[in-house]
């Protein structure tokens, strides 16, 4: 079970940090008071940090007057009103000072006037303070006891907590953590040092937490990890959890994530399933703007007038299916992203983009709200795509039941509300976990869906890759026979349903001019670009050379242009080496960047390449950092890398902060170098299971990195590998991806899949429109080997042979591993096979093979 990033903590009205810090003892050592103050500072630095914002920062309730006697402490607690904390409160209590326990096994917090032989009357029972807040109505409570022998509270509280209500004892939002066990006498500052290290780790990008808060389970793991150095326990007191007995993955309002950046823009329901970063529109904006990286704030989308006009016209009065297709890197996703972004009401209402929107001609500006659901199919099962669509349309995916029936019902309701077809965008269909299953289980049922009045209920915009049909001077080999076969089958199946699709190609003759316009915008964008103050003719000449060399690939144009605009001087357009790299496209451009970063930082090139390849081998949305990315990087490198050693004895590698990583793991340092250098532009980030994950920015890069890596480390003129075939990928997977060993319990696999062998019971399809082939009658449900797929019980429109599943593998731990995406290791598809053989009648179509 994983943290639910959507856990709602917005109902918390008040957050208080109550600090009970006792000093001023008669026999205290010199500097004790300063040490206690430092402990308190470490806690307040985290929880009371103004950067957390008003909705997450805690109000500090300190002791105003010195605590000398039990009466002083009782007066303070009476004013703090811990037992009166309301349900919508979040309360953290930090207790520090000398502690004692006697034969009765009771823990006492001592005060300056405590008599060692009269604890009952001159010392304060720590459990009394704890139970006061635990017995309140506060939904979120965390008590930290930083005192000697505080571990004895485990036995003491186990009896006292029986007097709480049954509901309160089982409440998962309250916790008590002590500094060590009952025999431990922690050094002053030891416990808060562990807490401070955990705070520092949360602030580090490698932790990757994307939620606004952490769960108790995550914080417990974090406290454990920061107490280790090279696998050996540091000299820090342990954090002992008194309660709850089992830490859950539910977010706690007592554990704010300092790295979390709240979104300034509301999330449109239609885009909710495509929000991969920070819960806002950045995913679509980054692609719609043509940015090179997430740090770039420019807006470079240029040209593309004809395809954009076609898309806008389709949203205004189109129906049926429009397929956006073209060669790898030709800007399919960028077009759809621009369309989705401009139709998002939150974007249209954002004042910071008002001037930008005003400059867009009316015929290229879609109406806000005209896209009802937009889903990215990459690495997803058909079940996951259905769940995403249902959520985007305002429905709630159920753990059990028939998701197709729920989607049909919600879609027809939405069509009735709008009095028009529901507009659905599904991008990267060819990159789905099983594209054919997605066609059969999602696309075709939606295409045949009708509204109550008999009209089409859905109009579909689909993004799918295909081989170029126009010859360009670059002569780039961008053929993709598998994608072509999928496109052919999809088109034939839609025609059989009476929904003749319209194609919109992104790699036509006009794309070279569009690429040039995009390159001009990129070159002159940054203030420090050598082309910023250049005359228009020089910029346009450079852009034309780039466009002619890389067309139809906008991806290659982006990489090449970014290299030029971050250089110190302008590029000589006649340099043969540069022209050769342009002609080679992505492979040579990436190789040049790897060589440059390795030379500038001293990090071995093989480690940089291994760090890149690790993200290409991950499934799902990408690879998390933490311990996993460095471990996979080290496993992929030619030799195991231990403590950091410079590639050149005369030169130490430089870490992002300027220091040499003398004790840091070199693989982790390579990952950090990758993220802090220009190579980070080759990566995209996403959020999965509450953690940031990383993947190549484009599927073409993924294919190149999966095919091999020697070409990145060889001579400048070494040829890149041939694109991987399904058989090649099968061989690769048979050798097991190193990242399989580092998966979390739920795995890095495609989200949305349930347990293997689950039976799915699709609902009967609605009645067809007049003149259409009636949908197949459901018989009984078929069990599938892949639980994420929604197999219609009737014979699928795409041949059943193409839907064969491989058996789930078993890992060394004995658990079933998710099968590898079908796109990557299904056998090659036979060409030009009609979805339904002509000799089969409609009556036969409902039978099995």
Beta strands, then each sheet from edge to edge (+ up, - down):
strand 1: 14-21
strand 2: 59-61
strand 3: 89-96
strand 4: 99-101
strand 5: 107-109
strand 6: 124-125
strand 7: 140-146
strand 8: 174-179
strand 9: 213-215
strand 10: 228-229
strand 11: 232-233
strand 12: 239-243
strand 13: 251-256
strand 14: 321-326
strand 15: 373-376
strand 16: 422-427
strand 17: 458-465
strand 18: 502-505
strand 19: 623-624
strand 20: 683-688
strand 21: 691-696
sheet 1: 2+ 1+ 3+ 7+ 8+ 12-
sheet 2: 4+ 5- 6+
sheet 3: 9+ 13-
sheet 4: 10+ 11-
sheet 5: 15+ 16+ 17+ 14+ 18+
sheet 6: 19+ 21- 20+
end
